[in-house]
């Protein structure tokens, strides 16, 4: 580690291990300022609760044996030796001390992590080590973080001028952690000019954090909108184009999610660990085909006998949804199952101090866009899409032209069901997978399709993204429950004023 040469003494070890907590923390900070490898090892033992004390001696316990922390010699553990008790304050000081000892690491990431940990537990006694690390630091990002650590450490200095300079310096930081630190100091500060500087810094940070909050709200809205879009795209075919009120649509999403879970298990059990990250790629076609197959069976077995009878279709598909839920409970159990994110979907993209965009959400937004493009191409540019549009617009004429309308109905319903399966595959990456997964999205999906305009894919996109962003902005202002109510009221008013949705169906039959 390259620590300064200063041997741990018996008195230092005793002062750190026993006595009043504040005195122990002070002794710990002094030892860290000029620590050697033995000091680092003793601090690690303290963190691991592997230290015992008597009235005049300290022992480090390792493999059921006692050792002297200074010399490393094995000792006989007296019967009256007691465990060292570390309260929350002492544990926080130990974590900060370990972070301080990592400032000399050769790894930039380790030094940055150490500097961030020290920033959360600033202490003026660590300034010599921070100053030394600053003088040797070559990485600009780590150096900037260490500058903040130095300012945070001086914020509680006995010297008024140092506190004033620190308060002004921290105002340049655009971090919620800095704001919290300044607010804590503001409650303790007695000097009026220092208070004014702290308040000005807090106001400056608030101004910069507002943009981060807005970016978070917009991204969360787009993320929610992409989920609603995936859930509603399949419904845009089965309900929007075919006019079938399919209450089992949520369960088709559930089947896609469980298909993803099954593929995860196959990759875990049968393939090397290095291949696990590819399970999600393999799960996409499997989820589509599984839900499409169930949808085709549902259409051929039940729905084809109920076309033109919406109430009977609604009741039949609702009953089927209950049957599918119970089937899944019988096979996989009633409890939620765990679906892991692949390594390449973990973590996030940091834009600002208070803005981190999760990779799994970013991937779902991209995935929703790709599914939308593929569906638009299929409906608008292929022979199957032409037949689907012909059958939904005028079934008798399409039949007269030689189109097998019954087969096209099955293909269209299977397509809508398969897209629901893709939605379930995506949802498995951001939430729990259970028998009730689809129930959370079925109502919202219908609202998106109706608001966008029945049979209009463009309207479905606008409605999904619009409702997602609107919901998140209201949620930040009024809370999740009131946001849901407000969005529902908005949809009701919108449909009253414009019953045909955002985009009305054009054509003679629609205008007649």
Steps between C-alpha positions, in 0.01 A plus 500: 500500500793732549393625845717746701741327737356541847466191716180435695561530874335311785360826639343586164341156472364531856359850435326384181355183657369629832372812672252771409384484136604856414846441648529173306407674175755774567770240569404311184526812285843584643623147429369512143677828428837318523417131467701192416390157382444380856270795566301411189479135612385603850230729355380212282483274806300766683254516210470119504426499877811286546654696790483431875631709790596469865582777742850546356525295180349477151469172307425432135312173451573292191414132449406471870845619603602831664776724364670822605391775251840674529750214478281232344614249763255229611368556854295307753151650519408577865163380631394858583553628141191674363376567147547852368158658441473739202193722484379666179721804550809285543413280201461809283843622615654158426354498147634852440841397635513203262408731215777741598754217487395423141594848375845370407366216283624477140145435377312819402164342579614400852629851570177656371293267717717586801465874437122469470484306827712764677273774369206341682697484829718816496744564784759776533752262661533316168606814311875413497426170322254669261754775421769241432264306272409821317865584438563157347171465307519509121140405412291818458172341615653352813678828567173694476338258746793540740461879480141450617621274782740772613227765492256271684764430766555873555128573522502419872838663570544721805642767268215718367691599186554135407131424551405794279736392220374141528135608478571698183707219345228242561251720316678404176406136555180379335433210732211407735763373747656847510160657564440259789840584649435874473156467657649309794761771551239777465313364803818528711653822362491814722685758285262706282734542201586130492128419518437732207774329297354157579148611399635646174680173423187298571299725266763455229487121537118503496503691173720239333316202652168623357619412148605159621155444650339605171720263301415220743127573465515505120706181484272324751200611293653370176594178679145452630367598157716237330366235738142611430579502128625142509196394698262686266651409163361147507166636616506748211464198270261278697276787611590791274497311170293190577256652750550215753488604867762256626509505880766225491751734335678553833536125543661475155757750629540281808573197278776697326652588838494138617649388168790737578530345847514150348773603255697647789480163679610311189805722456588472871478120508615385157741762366829647627481800731664717234193447279247617760488857368352371172194341659292814447580509128387137471191573711365763256390258222396238757274750682349611169431147380363379835247783525418485128426127529269553800333788314444286189347222710280756676379647170432165333344343806286782640512845345418406139154396620443839669589760234247785505390415857718724722335420834536124456860545382582711805354244742660202323849654489471612863425139597794380290726754676409346837568152363843604368590659835406181683694289250814705563449472878475122465819476294727769650334569837309800631814693603686736270803356324831678455626605157850650503630775278791394278827669591476731197166635629622571854604841627417825327618798298595797723426837342490730804560457873130427553428341161580134435310327222472122565621286210204261531257789446705636209501154339121470540446840335717389204326162491156664494611717207627196307178306565298802384701530178471127431125505561451809283695334218306175537158667493581760236747331265435125492243274336380382842455862609302574184270205566453602866407854400269374227317256729458755781373772264259289293481128573244403226692672219830352623342155498369557148855586391618157614638587844464223757349725768495233773872433457580873495303545823715233664825650365403851615396384847818291534707804396334722762547228762865454405565871545339471845757226569780737401356754745512235773863422411588869541301537822688208655811723503350781706257334740384183667375210290188342648152375410357851542757678280259582217225638724708812567501600133177382339290805591778744407546318169134538407512870594805552276334333201167685543668836556734454202215414267370150436710334229760780487858396582628859494230597748603211726858632506396858579254388767748264673785752516268790586329316784834372632659846515183664635472235772861546615482881511179493704643223720795720594264778599203319660606138564437169321133452602386852410699481176312186399166666579595818314603303188173304508297821528699649211427196281128513582481870408707442185277215380189709571636782283660279233347150503686395185835539681809694399484371143158425355452213256472644150286359221140484381398236751637705788339822381160352418 
